[in-house]
Amino acid sequence: MTRHYDHAEAQEFWQYMWDQEDVYALPEDAADPTYVLGMFPYTSGTLHMGHIRNYAITDAHARYRRMRGDDVLHPMGWDAFGLPAENAAFERYTDPESWTKACISRMRDELQTMGFGYDWSREITTCEPDYYRWNQWLFKRLYEDDLVEYEGATVNWCPDCETVLADAQVEVDEGEGESEDGDRKRTCWRCHTPVGRRELDQWFFTITDYAEELLEGLDDLEAWPDGVREIQRNWIGRREGARITFEVLDHEPIDVFSTRPDTVYGATYVALSPGHDLASELAADDDALAEYVETVHDESADELGYSGIETDARAIHPLTGEELPVYVAAYVLDDVGTGAVMGVPAHNERDHAFALEHGLPIEGVIEPDASDTEAIDLAAGPYTGEGTLEESGEYSGLESGVARERLIEEVDAIDADVTYRLRDWLISRQRYWGTPIPVVHCDDCGHVLVPDEDLPVELPEFVQTTGNPLAEIDSFVETSCPECGQPARRETDTMDTFVDSSWYFLRFLSPDLEDAPFDADRAREWMPVDVYVGGDEHAILHLLYIRFFTRALADLGLLEEREPVERLINQGTVLYGGEKMSKSTGNVVAPHEYGAETTRLFLLSAAHPEQDFEWTANDVGATYDFQQTLFSMVTSFVEDGSSRTERHPQDAYVEREIDRTVATVTDEFERFRFHRAVAEIRRLAGLLSRYRAYETPHDDVHRRGLLTIAALVAPMAPHLAEELWNKLRGEGLVVQADWPEPEEAVADARLERRLVDRTIDDVRDITTVVDIDDPERIELVVAPEWKYRAHELAREFAAGGATGRESESDHGADTDVIDSDSDPTSTLEDPALDSDPDADTVVDRILADDLIAAHGDAAVDYAETLAARPAELAPTLERERELEVLTQATWLVRDEFGAAVTVQRGTDDDPLTRRAKPGKPAIHIR
């Protein structure tokens, strides 16, 4: 029997067995299964290490939940539409559909090779008509519910992709100023080409209708990373302030939004965005202004800086009646606030820069507080802080906050208002490879929705062309109006591919349903997604859109849940040479280069799922060696056959350690700390190897330990686990086995382990310091009962009367370590003990106990020691349990030091007893 684990051979056999047993298929009658989902991959051609890490996490959790007895929904599909596929097909002289299907076939084979346990019967592909039909159907439902708009708008335009971009698809380089005001370089999220602006008729989903609810809902997403929630808060960008109305001579009034209405007396001009209605009206009679507006549309705001054109219009200051010049300025964006600002150069950075550029007055109206000793030079820069109003009429002398409240309350032209940075979701794309928008444009009837019975509107055969390919295909464009029957034109824009992924998790519930996008009854039972894993780069794209879609579908009566995902996990980045793996930098490691199982086990064991980590050959090699070690251990056990049936003390220790490992690994799996779970399995494997080498092991104990390892490692290395399980004659398949359970209660498991580890460490330290090479006898003396009582009283008093020997943190707080071999039990500090009470009070409290006081001066000395820093006292075991644990562990001491070992209770007349403390026995070495 070979002792070398051949993953390729095991993979082929066990995947065949899993397929035969259909172990990953979710029963149709499952009631509220655990829904585990990784963000489905874009069909780019091959899987990269980021994909594998994502899917290793979801697969391990799904397998763990199955072993815990859950029905599990763990599906896979393909995000298959999009411009990259269209570009790739163009470069390869093929069509997007053929390219995409070839990519899917290759990527599916890669996922299956990795052994991920998906229910492939639920596979979906977003570029298939039976999927995107429902994109169109949902578009119609949203349109009918007034959540779709078609309007002319100044939009982001990528000249390389030749399509528009939603705001969230424009990347903004780091630099000075606020990104929402366009003061940074703006580039396309896919090709990084500088983004310009165009005026086009476009389709929008009115996600802004849900701005406040999307913002408020973030507070309830307690199982989402704080970083993602904060990114969404900032993107939604709720700002409280005031809407101020400026009358304009011979024109309609202008509304501006300001968070600082207290600076209104400092306004020296009004500026409009180039897309503002009044700017368009004025440009119609002003060629220079019209040319400037056109220039702004074609160039990015950062290139135009603080340029602007003064118009002939004059705004009337709502409090002073003064006439103010009206400018059209590139720095004012159409989609921020109202598209108009009151320019207050003395108290706003951007207004100040514009005023300097155009020679406008800078009039200070906020005097800094007296505590602000820094000299203010408004010519050099604005003062943007709070203070006291001056040169502000009847409001002079008021503090800024008070003035804001009174201005809003007393001035008719100033009203409290709230604005959001969030803009409606622009879904129009001038490309071929996407869902056709189901609209017909009729000269008589206007925009007409395609009837449901005519869905899907399918893509025509691909024709290579520049610009919008669909617009060049007459057979697609030319149609008849569904209402009047007259010749009409089909909409040639396709939907943003984020529409496909905004509801795909619902299609997995019933992928073959023919009369609805998803089964509403099943959604009521199975939603939300319990665990969703993917990158935080999707925080303001995919993750915001799925939240919007879920709410909109709930308002349509199709769903009950208003949040799609209960728990979100953002996987960290796999680094190589200190940089993210990337084809462009040439530092890519193929997922199969080191073997599928070694790769996925290493990815799980290297770090917490949310942490970045470095890929190193040495660390991967250690993971490979660990698999071989486990395989060899089991093979040796099966081949050797020698064992005993009579019980020895070390058997109890090993059984207890098996229980401790099961409890700890279970806890780590619940917390998604797979790296710590692997560390625990390594520890148990090391102990079993030592147990077998110490003397002939007990058959039941040894077999149980090995079976436990096989079960615990199964979610992370399933092929290996099946090999181990099969050799040990485990019942059935390990993927269908029950998760191990401790045979005895393990509430104090971490305390027990700490006691043994620290005691052995102390023995090592003593033999090193005293230079004892071959000790003959080692005596361990447990402290007397009264010391345990004193220790516990000191802890209770420091905690304000809290009781109990072990706090929740002792079972593993969410504090994390990166080293997979670190022992998470090495430090057990109690956060409840966060302050040191008066030492004399603590001593008095301890000595008030008769059992303790009976020990006279020794009790006083020990009480004073405890009282010195009671908040640092760690929880301990009870005395008899400590004695029992140390007795069971004596074989470890004998094995390491080759000495006779005794464990005894301390007595008052024993000199060693004076040194013994709870959790720290006295040690005497001869």
Buried (B, 14 or more C-beta within 10 A) or exposed (E): EEEEBEBEEBBEBBBEEBEEEEBBEBEEEBEEBBBBBBBBBBBBBBBBBBBBBBBBBBBBBBBBBBBBEBBBBBBBBBBBBBBBBBBBBBEEEBBBBEBBBBBBEEBBEBBBBBBBBBBBEBBBBBBBEBBBBBBBBBBBBBBEBEBBEBEEBBBBBBBBBBBBBBBBBBBBEEEEBEBBBBBBBBBBBBEEEBBBBBBBEBBBBBBBBBBBEBBEBBEEBEEBBEEBBEBBBBBBBBBEBBBBBBBBEEBEEBBBBBBBBBBBBBBBBBBBBBBBEBBBBBBEEBEEBBEBBEBBBEBBBBBBBBBBBBBEBBBBBBBEEEEBBBBBBBBBBBBBBBBBBBBBBBBBBBBBBBBBBBEBEBBBBBBBEEEEEEEBEBEEEBBBEBBBBBBBEEBBEBBBEBBBEBBBEEBEBBBEBEBBBBBBBBBBBBBBBBBBBBBBBBEEBEEBBBEEEEBBBEBBEBEEEEEBBBBBBEEBBEBEBBBEEEEBBBBBBBBBBBBBBBBBBBBBBBBEBEEEBBBBEBBEEBBBBBBBBBBBEBBBBBBBBBBBBBBBBBBBEBBEBBBBBBBBBBBBBBBBEEEBBEEEEEBBBEBBEBBBBBBBBBBBBBBBBBEBBEBBEEBBEBBBEBBBBBBBBBBBBBEEEEBBEEEBEBBBBBBBBBBBBBBBBBBBBEBBBBBBBBBBBBBBBEBBBBBBEBEEBBBEBBBBBBBBBBBBBBBBBBBBBBBBBBBBEBEEBBBEBEBBEBEEEBEBBBBBBBBBBBBBEBBEEBBEEEEBEEBEEBBBBBBBBBBBBBBBBBBBBBBEEEEBBBBEBBBBEEEBBEEBEEBBBEEBBBEBBEEBBEBEEBBEBBBEBEEBBEBEEBBBEBBBEBBEEBBEBBBBBBBEBBBBBBBBBBBBBBBEBEBBBEBBBBEEEBEBBBBBBBBBBBBBBE
